[in-house]
Amino acid sequence: MNRDRPEPDLLAVATRWAAEPADWPVPLRFDPAERWYARLATAADHEVWALSWLPGQGTDLHDHGGSAGAFLVVSGTLTEETVSGGRLRPHRLTAGAGRRFGTRHVHQVTNHDAEPAVSVHVYRPALRRMTRYTIIEGRLRVADVAEAGLAW
């Protein structure tokens, strides 16, 4: 990486991609069986993904394997839940809202709304693994580790 050039703001990258879904290299789709996702781009220092969420679809509680990131809701409403005090704390994000997160961020994201949702996610470096967690007696416990190329 060129140290003379600052790293891109990952939320700004997500915002640029979210602005023109018609220009994405893969067509957006909704899958009633499972949450749909596709990688839109890779760069030397980050990657960009699109995700679609039908009502009720979501992720497990997970981290991003040491990658920092950001995501932006393109349309619809998503609920991000993070762990605080041994409990999940919800935060609703509507279209146009986004958030940045660091390398140790653990969360789950779900579409609890009645309408479909779309989001753009950016990770630095590219995802290599994701750890899934459960909360037992107020503490995070590893449920499993998913590896890039095998799980997605």
ROPA-657517 format. One record per atom (N, C-alpha, C, O, CB): residue in one letter; x, y negated, z. Coordinates in steps of 0.1 Angstrom, whole numbers, padded with zeros to 4 digits, always signed. Glycine has a CB too. Layout:
# ROPA-657517
AXYZ...
This chain:
# ROPA-657517
M+0008+0012+0000M+0000+0000+0000M+0009-0012+0000M+0019-0013+0006M-0009+0000+0012N+0005-0022-0007N+0012-0035-0008N+0009-0043+0005N-0002-0048+0007N+0008-0043-0021R+0019-0045+0013R+0018-0052+0026R+0016-0067+0024R+0012-0074+0033R+0030-0050+0035D+0019-0072+0011D+0017-0086+0009D+0003-0090+0006D-0001-0101+0007D+0026-0090-0003R-0005-0080+0003R-0020-0082+0001R-0028-0077+0013R-0026-0065+0017R-0024-0075-0013P-0036-0085+0018P-0044-0080+0030P-0054-0069+0026P-0058-0068+0014P-0052-0091+0036E-0057-0060+0036E-0066-0049+0033E-0080-0055+0031E-0083-0066+0037E-0066-0039+0045P-0088-0049+0022P-0101-0055+0019P-0110-0053+0032P-0109-0043+0039P-0107-0049+0007D-0119-0063+0033D-0130-0062+0044D-0139-0051+0038D-0146-0053+0028D-0137-0075+0046L-0141-0040+0046L-0149-0029+0041L-0164-0032+0040L-0170-0027+0031L-0147-0017+0050L-0169-0041+0048L-0183-0045+0047L-0184-0053+0034L-0195-0053+0028L-0187-0052+0059A-0175-0061+0031A-0175-0069+0018A-0175-0060+0006A-0182-0063-0004A-0164-0079+0018V-0167-0049+0007V-0167-0040-0004V-0180-0033-0005V-0185-0032-0017V-0156-0029-0002A-0186-0029+0006A-0200-0023+0005A-0210-0033+0000A-0219-0029-0008A-0204-0019+0020T-0209-0045+0003T-0218-0055-0002T-0217-0057-0017T-0227-0058-0024T-0216-0069+0005R-0205-0057-0022R-0203-0058-0037R-0210-0046-0044R-0216-0048-0054R-0188-0059-0040W-0207-0034-0039W-0213-0022-0045W-0228-0022-0044W-0235-0018-0053W-0207-0009-0039A-0234-0027-0033A-0248-0027-0030A-0255-0036-0039A-0267-0035-0042A-0251-0030-0016A-0248-0046-0044A-0255-0057-0052A-0260-0052-0066A-0269-0057-0071A-0245-0068-0055E-0254-0041-0071E-0257-0036-0085E-0259-0021-0086E-0251-0015-0092E-0247-0041-0095P-0269-0015-0079P-0271-0001-0080P-0272+0004-0094P-0269+0016-0097P-0283+0003-0072A-0277-0004-0103A-0279+0001-0117A-0265+0003-0124A-0264+0010-0134A-0287-0010-0125D-0255-0003-0118D-0241-0001-0124D-0233+0010-0118D-0222+0012-0121D-0234-0014-0122W-0239+0017-0108W-0232+0028-0102W-0229+0039-0112W-0236+0041-0121W-0240+0034-0090P-0217+0046-0110P-0213+0056-0120P-0222+0069-0119P-0221+0077-0128P-0199+0060-0118V-0230+0070-0109V-0239+0082-0107V-0253+0076-0105V-0254+0066-0098V-0235+0091-0096P-0263+0082-0110P-0277+0077-0108P-0282+0080-0094P-0280+0091-0088P-0287+0083-0118L-0288+0070-0088L-0294+0072-0074L-0305+0082-0075L-0313+0082-0085L-0299+0058-0068R-0305+0091-0065R-0317+0100-0065R-0321+0103-0050R-0313+0100-0041R-0314+0113-0072F-0332+0108-0049F-0337+0112-0036F-0340+0127-0036F-0347+0132-0045F-0350+0104-0032D-0335+0134-0026D-0337+0149-0025D-0345+0152-0013D-0341+0150-0002D-0323+0156-0025P-0357+0158-0016P-0366+0161-0004P-0360+0172+0005P-0364+0173+0016P-0379+0165-0009A-0351+0180+0000A-0345+0191+0008A-0334+0186+0018A-0333+0191+0029A-0340+0201-0001E-0326+0176+0013E-0316+0171+0022E-0311+0157+0018E-0314+0153+0006E-0303+0181+0021R-0305+0150+0027R-0300+0137+0024R-0290+0138+0012R-0281+0146+0012R-0293+0131+0036W-0292+0129+0002W-0284+0129-0010W-0272+0119-0008W-0274+0108-0001W-0292+0125-0023Y-0260+0122-0013Y-0249+0113-0013Y-0240+0116-0025Y-0239+0127-0030Y-0241+0115+0000A-0233+0106-0029A-0223+0107-0040A-0212+0096-0038A-0215+0085-0034A-0231+0105-0054R-0200+0100-0042R-0189+0091-0041R-0190+0082-0054R-0191+0087-0065R-0175+0098-0041L-0190+0069-0051L-0190+0059-0062L-0177+0055-0067L-0175+0053-0079L-0198+0047-0057A-0167+0055-0058A-0154+0050-0062A-0143+0054-0052A-0146+0056-0040A-0154+0034-0064T-0131+0055-0057T-0119+0056-0048T-0109+0046-0052T-0108+0042-0064T-0113+0071-0049A-0102+0041-0042A-0091+0032-0044A-0079+0037-0036A-0080+0047-0029A-0095+0017-0040A-0068+0030-0038A-0056+0035-0030A-0058+0035-0015A-0052+0044-0009A-0044+0026-0034D-0066+0026-0010D-0068+0025+0004D-0082+0028+0010D-0084+0027+0022D-0063+0012+0009H-0092+0031+0001H-0105+0033+0006H-0114+0041-0004H-0109+0042-0016H-0112+0020+0009E-0125+0045+0000E-0135+0051-0009E-0149+0046-0006E-0151+0041+0005E-0134+0067-0008V-0158+0047-0016V-0171+0041-0015V-0181+0052-0018V-0180+0060-0028V-0173+0029-0025W-0192+0054-0010W-0202+0064-0011W-0216+0057-0011W-0218+0047-0005W-0201+0074+0000A-0225+0063-0019A-0239+0059-0018A-0247+0071-0012A-0244+0082-0014A-0245+0056-0033L-0256+0067-0003L-0265+0077+0003L-0279+0073+0002L-0283+0061+0002L-0261+0079+0018S-0288+0083+0000S-0302+0080+0000S-0309+0088+0012S-0304+0099+0015S-0309+0083-0014W-0319+0082+0017W-0325+0088+0029W-0340+0088+0028W-0346+0077+0028W-0321+0080+0042L-0347+0099+0027L-0361+0099+0027L-0365+0099+0042L-0357+0102+0051L-0367+0112+0020P-0378+0095+0045P-0382+0095+0059P-0379+0108+0066P-0382+0119+0061P-0397+0092+0059G-0373+0106+0078G-0369+0118+0086G-0355+0123+0083G-0350+0131+0092G-0379+0128+0084Q-0349+0120+0072Q-0336+0125+0070Q-0325+0117+0078Q-0327+0105+0080Q-0332+0124+0055G-0315+0124+0082G-0304+0117+0090G-0292+0126+0091G-0291+0137+0085G-0309+0114+0103T-0282+0121+0098T-0270+0128+0101T-0270+0134+0115T-0279+0130+0123T-0258+0119+0099D-0261+0143+0118D-0258+0147+0131D-0250+0136+0138D-0245+0127+0131D-0251+0161+0131L-0248+0137+0150L-0238+0128+0158L-0224+0132+0153L-0220+0143+0154L-0240+0130+0173H-0217+0122+0148H-0204+0125+0142H-0194+0113+0142H-0198+0102+0145H-0206+0129+0127D-0181+0116+0140D-0171+0106+0137D-0167+0107+0123D-0172+0115+0115D-0159+0107+0147H-0156+0100+0119H-0151+0099+0106H-0137+0104+0105H-0130+0099+0096H-0153+0086+0100G-0133+0112+0114G-0120+0119+0113G-0108+0109+0113G-0098+0112+0106G-0119+0127+0101G-0109+0098+0120G-0098+0088+0120G-0099+0077+0110G-0090+0069+0110G-0086+0095+0119S-0109+0077+0102S-0111+0067+0092S-0120+0056+0098S-0129+0058+0105S-0118+0072+0079A-0116+0043+0095A-0125+0032+0098A-0135+0030+0087A-0133+0037+0076A-0116+0018+0100G-0145+0022+0089G-0155+0021+0078G-0164+0010+0080G-0163+0002+0089G-0162+0033+0077A-0174+0010+0071A-0185+0000+0072A-0196+0006+0063A-0194+0014+0054A-0181-0014+0066F-0209+0002+0067F-0220+0006+0058F-0230-0005+0058F-0231-0014+0067F-0226+0019+0063L-0237-0006+0046L-0247-0016+0044L-0260-0010+0039L-0259-0001+0030L-0241-0027+0033V-0271-0014+0045V-0284-0009+0040V-0288-0017+0028V-0289-0029+0028V-0295-0010+0052V-0290-0009+0017V-0293-0016+0004V-0308-0018+0004V-0313-0028-0001V-0289-0007-0008S-0316-0008+0008S-0330-0009+0008S-0336+0000+0020S-0329+0010+0024S-0337-0005-0005G-0347-0004+0025G-0353+0004+0035G-0348+0000+0049G-0342-0011+0050G-0351+0019+0033T-0350+0009+0058T-0345+0007+0072T-0339+0020+0077T-0344+0030+0076T-0357+0003+0081L-0327+0018+0084L-0320+0029+0090L-0318+0026+0105L-0317+0015+0109L-0306+0032+0083T-0318+0037+0113T-0315+0035+0127T-0301+0042+0130T-0300+0054+0128T-0326+0041+0136E-0292+0034+0135E-0279+0039+0139E-0280+0041+0154E-0284+0032+0161E-0267+0030+0135E-0276+0053+0159E-0275+0055+0173E-0261+0058+0177E-0254+0066+0171E-0284+0067+0177T-0256+0050+0187T-0242+0052+0192T-0243+0056+0207T-0253+0055+0213T-0234+0039+0191V-0232+0062+0212V-0232+0067+0225V-0227+0056+0235V-0217+0050+0233V-0223+0080+0226S-0235+0054+0245S-0231+0045+0256S-0237+0050+0269S-0249+0053+0270S-0237+0030+0253G-0228+0051+0279G-0233+0056+0292G-0238+0070+0291G-0247+0074+0299G-0243+0047+0297G-0233+0078+0282G-0238+0092+0281G-0251+0094+0274G-0257+0105+0274G-0238+0098+0294R-0256+0083+0268R-0269+0084+0261R-0268+0077+0247R-0259+0069+0245R-0280+0077+0269L-0277+0081+0238L-0278+0075+0225L-0285+0061+0226L-0296+0061+0232L-0284+0084+0215R-0279+0051+0220R-0285+0038+0220R-0289+0034+0206R-0279+0033+0197R-0276+0027+0227P-0301+0032+0202P-0305+0029+0188P-0303+0014+0185P-0305+0005+0193P-0320+0033+0186H-0301+0012+0172H-0300-0001+0166H-0305+0000+0152H-0300+0007+0143H-0285-0006+0166R-0316-0007+0149R-0323-0007+0136R-0316-0016+0126R-0312-0028+0130R-0338-0011+0137L-0313-0012+0114L-0307-0020+0104L-0316-0020+0092L-0320-0010+0086L-0293-0014+0100T-0321-0032+0088T-0329-0034+0076T-0321-0037+0064T-0309-0040+0065T-0340-0044+0079A-0328-0038+0052A-0321-0041+0040A-0313-0053+0041A-0317-0064+0046A-0331-0042+0029G-0300-0053+0037G-0291-0064+0038G-0282-0064+0051G-0273-0072+0051G-0299-0077+0037A-0286-0056+0060A-0278-0055+0073A-0267-0045+0072A-0269-0034+0065A-0287-0052+0085G-0256-0047+0078G-0245-0037+0078G-0237-0038+0090G-0240-0047+0099G-0237-0040+0066R-0227-0030+0091R-0218-0030+0103R-0205-0024+0099R-0204-0015+0091R-0225-0023+0115R-0195-0029+0106R-0181-0024+0105R-0179-0014+0117R-0185-0016+0127R-0171-0035+0104F-0170-0005+0116F-0167+0004+0127F-0152+0008+0126F-0146+0009+0115F-0176+0016+0128G-0147+0011+0138G-0133+0015+0139G-0131+0030+0138G-0140+0038+0135G-0127+0010+0152T-0119+0034+0140T-0114+0048+0137T-0120+0058+0147T-0119+0070+0145T-0100+0049+0137R-0125+0053+0159R-0130+0062+0169R-0145+0061+0171R-0151+0066+0181R-0123+0059+0182H-0152+0056+0161H-0166+0054+0162H-0174+0067+0160H-0171+0075+0151H-0171+0044+0151V-0183+0069+0169V-0192+0081+0169V-0206+0076+0168V-0211+0068+0176V-0190+0090+0182H-0214+0081+0158H-0228+0077+0157H-0236+0087+0149H-0230+0097+0144H-0228+0064+0149Q-0249+0085+0149Q-0258+0092+0140Q-0267+0082+0133Q-0270+0072+0140Q-0266+0104+0147V-0270+0085+0121V-0279+0075+0113V-0291+0083+0108V-0289+0094+0103V-0270+0069+0102T-0303+0077+0110T-0315+0084+0106T-0325+0074+0100T-0325+0062+0104T-0322+0091+0118N-0333+0078+0090N-0344+0070+0085N-0356+0074+0093N-0363+0084+0090N-0346+0073+0069H-0359+0066+0103H-0372+0068+0111H-0383+0061+0105H-0394+0061+0111H-0369+0064+0125D-0381+0054+0094D-0392+0045+0088D-0400+0054+0079D-0397+0065+0076D-0386+0033+0081A-0411+0048+0074A-0420+0055+0065A-0416+0054+0050A-0422+0061+0042A-0434+0049+0066E-0407+0045+0047E-0402+0043+0033E-0388+0048+0031E-0380+0049+0041E-0402+0028+0030P-0384+0053+0019P-0371+0057+0016P-0361+0046+0019P-0364+0034+0019P-0369+0062+0002A-0348+0050+0021A-0337+0040+0023A-0325+0044+0015A-0324+0055+0011A-0334+0039+0039V-0317+0034+0012V-0305+0036+0005V-0294+0028+0012V-0296+0017+0017V-0306+0031-0011S-0282+0034+0013S-0271+0027+0019S-0258+0029+0012S-0256+0039+0004S-0269+0031+0034V-0248+0020+0013V-0235+0021+0008V-0225+0022+0019V-0226+0014+0029V-0231+0010-0002H-0216+0032+0019H-0206+0034+0030H-0192+0033+0024H-0189+0038+0013H-0208+0048+0037V-0183+0027+0031V-0169+0026+0027V-0160+0031+0038V-0162+0027+0050V-0165+0011+0023Y-0150+0039+0035Y-0141+0044+0045Y-0126+0042+0041Y-0123+0042+0030Y-0143+0059+0046R-0118+0039+0051R-0104+0037+0050R-0097+0044+0061R-0099+0041+0072R-0100+0021+0050P-0088+0053+0058P-0086+0059+0044P-0098+0068+0041P-0107+0070+0048P-0073+0068+0044A-0097+0074+0029A-0107+0083+0024A-0110+0094+0035A-0101+0098+0042A-0104+0090+0011L-0123+0098+0036L-0126+0108+0046L-0119+0122+0043L-0119+0127+0032L-0141+0111+0046R-0113+0127+0053R-0106+0140+0052R-0114+0150+0061R-0114+0162+0058R-0092+0139+0057R-0120+0145+0072R-0127+0154+0080R-0137+0146+0088R-0136+0134+0090R-0118+0162+0090M-0147+0153+0093M-0157+0147+0102M-0160+0156+0114M-0162+0168+0111M-0171+0143+0095T-0160+0151+0126T-0163+0160+0137T-0177+0157+0141T-0181+0146+0143T-0153+0157+0149R-0185+0168+0143R-0198+0167+0148R-0198+0170+0163R-0191+0178+0168R-0208+0177+0141Y-0207+0162+0170Y-0208+0163+0185Y-0222+0166+0190Y-0232+0164+0182Y-0203+0150+0191T-0222+0171+0202T-0235+0171+0210T-0232+0164+0223T-0220+0162+0226T-0240+0186+0212I-0242+0160+0229I-0241+0154+0243I-0246+0164+0253I-0258+0168+0253I-0249+0140+0244I-0237+0168+0262I-0240+0177+0272I-0237+0170+0286I-0226+0167+0288I-0233+0191+0271E-0247+0169+0294E-0245+0163+0307E-0239+0149+0306E-0230+0146+0314E-0237+0172+0316G-0243+0142+0296G-0238+0128+0295G-0224+0127+0289G-0219+0116+0288G-0238+0121+0308R-0219+0138+0283R-0205+0138+0278R-0205+0143+0264R-0213+0152+0261R-0195+0145+0286L-0197+0137+0255L-0196+0142+0241L-0188+0155+0241L-0178+0156+0248L-0189+0131+0232R-0194+0165+0234R-0187+0178+0232R-0186+0181+0217R-0196+0179+0210R-0195+0189+0240V-0175+0186+0213V-0173+0189+0199V-0182+0201+0195V-0182+0211+0202V-0158+0192+0195A-0190+0199+0185A-0198+0210+0180A-0191+0218+0168A-0191+0230+0168A-0212+0205+0175D-0185+0210+0159D-0177+0216+0148D-0170+0205+0141D-0172+0193+0143D-0186+0224+0138V-0161+0209+0132V-0153+0200+0124V-0155+0204+0109V-0153+0215+0106V-0138+0200+0128A-0159+0194+0101A-0162+0196+0087A-0150+0190+0079A-0146+0179+0082A-0175+0190+0082E-0145+0198+0070E-0133+0194+0062E-0138+0189+0048E-0146+0196+0042E-0123+0205+0061A-0132+0179+0043A-0134+0174+0029A-0130+0185+0019A-0120+0192+0022A-0126+0161+0026G-0138+0187+0009G-0135+0197-0001G-0142+0210+0002G-0144+0219-0006G-0121+0199-0002L-0146+0212+0015L-0153+0224+0019L-0168+0220+0023L-0177+0227+0018L-0146+0230+0031A-0170+0210+0031A-0183+0206+0036A-0190+0196+0027A-0202+0195+0027A-0182+0201+0050W-0182+0188+0019W-0187+0178+0010W-0178+0176-0001W-0181+0168-0010W-0190+0165+0017
